[in-house]
Amino acid sequence: MADLASRITKPADDAAPASETPAATDTAAAETHVGDAQNDGAVESLGGSGLQEPGYEVEITLSDLQQNEATPFHSATTWEDIGLREELHKGLLALNFLKPSKVQGKSLPLMLSDPPTNMLAQSQSGTGKTAAFVTAILSRVDFSNPDQPQALALAPSRELARQIEEVIRAIGHFIQNLKIAPAVPGALPRGEPVRSAVVVGTPGTVMDIIRRRQLDVSQLKVLVLDEADNMLDQQGLGDQCMRVKGMLPKTIQTLLFSATFPEKVLQYANKFAPNAHSLKLQRSDLTVKGISQMFIDCPNDSTKYDILCRLYGLMTIGQSVIFVKTRESANEIQRRMVADGHKASALHAAFDGSERDELLSKFRSGESKVLIATNVIARGIDVSSVSMVINYDIPMKGRGDTEPDTETYLHRIGRTGRFGRVGVSISFVYDKKSYDALSSIANHYGIDLVKLDTDDWDDAEERVKEVIKKNRAQAAYAPSATDPQKTGAA
Ligand SMILES: Nc1ncnc2c1ncn2[C@@H]1O[C@H](COP(=O)(O)OP(=O)(O)OP(=O)(O)O)[C@@H](O)[C@H]1O
C-alpha cells in the first residue's frame, strides 16, 4: 500500500495558488463528469447564491417492492416536481433554497411515494441531507393532530439533535401548529407527556421517555436516523437504537442518512430498514472536492502547539474547528490560545447540556472564532463560515487506538466546505503511528494531501490564505437554515 509520501502533492515553486489547485476548483471540472443513473445535471448554482454543489455520482438502487412497479423512477430538479405542500415550499424558498440539491431531488420522490418505503441515503457532507429528511418528515405529518407524536428523528449528539430541531423550525416556519419536542438531556419537563407532532433527540433520552410513558409512540409514522452508520454501530449507539426501534410500530417508515456507510454497518442497516431504496456514493466520491486537504509533519508531539500558534499567527482565519482526542487536551489548548489572545472555546462531553448549547451558539454567532472539540461535534454540525478544520490528533478507533478512523476523518473535515463552499483541512502528524494512520486514510479515499512546509511559512500562508479568503466571500451571502442572519427568512 502506498504511504503518505506517494500521496503528497509537492508544493512546487511555480504551483498554482491554493484556490486554483484541483482540490479547490474541481467543481467546474466535475460538472462534465456528472453522469449518474439519471444524469440530471444537478451541478448548478443553487440557492441564488452562486454556490455550486460539488459533482459526484450517486448509485440508486430501488427497493424490490418498487422495482416490480411499472412507473420508472424520476429524480426531481425543482421543488414543484416533488409536489410539496404549499407551506413547506414557501419555507424552503424563504431560506433561499431555490431548488433541491442532488440528494434532495433524488431521495424525496422516493421517500414520499406511497406506500411509504424505507430509505438509505448517502451523500457527501454538507450537501443538504438534513433538509431532505426534514422535508420528508414535514410532508408526512398530519398537522390537524398537532399534539400527537408522528415523526421521530434521532441523532448521535445533543448538538446535532438541537440543530435538526432548528432546521425543522426554519423549513416548517409557515406550518401552523408545528410543535417540536427536543428529547435531549434536560430539555423536556420530567413526567409530562410529549405533546408535539415531531420529536428530535438522542437515543438514550428517547428510550427513557418511551419507557416512562412520556412519549406515545403508537402513531409514529416516520423514524429518521441521522448519521445512521454511527447510530447503528454495535460498539456504540447501535444497541440503544435497536431497542428504540423495537418499541415503535412495525409499519414505521425508516430513513437512514449519512455521508458514510462502511460495509460492516451496511449489513446491519439492511436489517434495521429492510427493503429500502438506496442512494450510495462511490468511495472515490466520498470526499468533498472543495476541501483542500493538507498536512503538517511536526518534529515531535511537543512542537504541535507552537506550530498551531504559528498557523493562527499568520493570517486571519475566520472560524475554525480544532479536533483533539481528549477533553484534557481540548481544555489545555483552549487555555493557551485564550492566553495568546484568541477567541477560543473548548467543547466536549464534560460540559453540562446547557453549557454545551451556549458554547455552540456563541460559535455560530461568531462570538467565538475557534472551537476546540473532541469528536462530539465531528458529525453533522453545520456552520457555513468554518473555513478551516485542524486534525490536531489524527482520529483513531479500536481498542487502544489501533486503527485510523477513516469515517471520523471524513466527517471532521466536512465541518468546512459546506454546500459548495471551499475550505481547508490540516492534519498534524508527528510520529510514525500518526503518519501511517494519515497515509492509510489518504489511501482509503484515494486523496492527495498537500504538505505544508514548516520551513517555508510564506508558502504555507499563501496556500491556506487563498482558500480562506474565498470561503469568507462565499459565506457572506450563502443560505443556511441554521443561521437566520443568512437566510431569506431573517
Ligand atoms: N436546496 C438547498 N439550497 C441551498 N442551500 C441548501 C439547500 N439544502 C441545504 N442547504 C444548505 O446546505 C448546508 C449543508 O446542509 P446539511 O447540514 O443538511 O448537510 P448534510 O448533508 O446533512 O451534511 P453532514 O453530512 O455534514 O451532516 C446547510 O447550511 C443548508 O442550509
The ligand as a MOL file (V3000), in Angstrom:
LIG
                    3D

  0  0  0     0  0            999 V3000
M  V30 BEGIN CTAB
M  V30 COUNTS 31 33 0 0 0
M  V30 BEGIN ATOM
M  V30 1 N -31.5060 23.1420 -1.5810 0
M  V30 2 C -30.6220 23.9040 -0.9730 0
M  V30 3 N -30.2290 25.0930 -1.4980 0
M  V30 4 C -29.3030 25.8620 -0.8690 0
M  V30 5 N -28.6890 25.5370 0.3030 0
M  V30 6 C -29.0440 24.3740 0.8810 0
M  V30 7 C -30.0290 23.5030 0.2910 0
M  V30 8 N -30.1650 22.4200 1.1000 0
M  V30 9 C -29.3340 22.6000 2.1450 0
M  V30 10 N -28.6520 23.7700 2.0110 0
M  V30 11 C -27.6210 24.2870 2.9570 0
M  V30 12 O -26.5180 23.4060 2.8640 0
M  V30 13 C -25.8240 23.3490 4.1070 0
M  V30 14 C -25.4750 21.9080 4.4570 0
M  V30 15 O -26.6560 21.1530 4.6670 0
M  V30 16 P -26.7510 19.9600 5.7270 0
M  V30 17 O -26.2800 20.4000 7.0600 0
M  V30 18 O -28.1060 19.4000 5.6090 0
M  V30 19 O -25.7050 18.9390 5.1020 0
M  V30 20 P -25.5510 17.3830 5.3850 0
M  V30 21 O -25.5510 16.7140 4.0540 0
M  V30 22 O -26.5490 16.9220 6.3770 0
M  V30 23 O -24.0880 17.3610 5.9830 0
M  V30 24 P -23.3780 16.3650 7.0410 0
M  V30 25 O -23.0360 15.1080 6.2760 0
M  V30 26 O -22.1770 17.1090 7.4760 0
M  V30 27 O -24.3640 16.1020 8.1290 0
M  V30 28 C -26.7160 23.9910 5.1260 0
M  V30 29 O -26.1560 25.2360 5.5190 0
M  V30 30 C -28.0300 24.1850 4.4240 0
M  V30 31 O -28.6630 25.3380 4.8860 0
M  V30 END ATOM
M  V30 BEGIN BOND
M  V30 1 1 1 2
M  V30 2 1 2 3
M  V30 3 2 2 7
M  V30 4 2 3 4
M  V30 5 1 4 5
M  V30 6 2 5 6
M  V30 7 1 6 7
M  V30 8 1 6 10
M  V30 9 1 7 8
M  V30 10 2 8 9
M  V30 11 1 9 10
M  V30 12 1 10 11
M  V30 13 1 11 12
M  V30 14 1 11 30
M  V30 15 1 12 13
M  V30 16 1 13 14
M  V30 17 1 13 28
M  V30 18 1 14 15
M  V30 19 1 15 16
M  V30 20 2 16 17
M  V30 21 1 16 18
M  V30 22 1 16 19
M  V30 23 1 19 20
M  V30 24 2 20 21
M  V30 25 1 20 22
M  V30 26 1 20 23
M  V30 27 1 23 24
M  V30 28 2 24 25
M  V30 29 1 24 26
M  V30 30 1 24 27
M  V30 31 1 28 29
M  V30 32 1 28 30
M  V30 33 1 30 31
M  V30 END BOND
M  V30 END CTAB
M  END
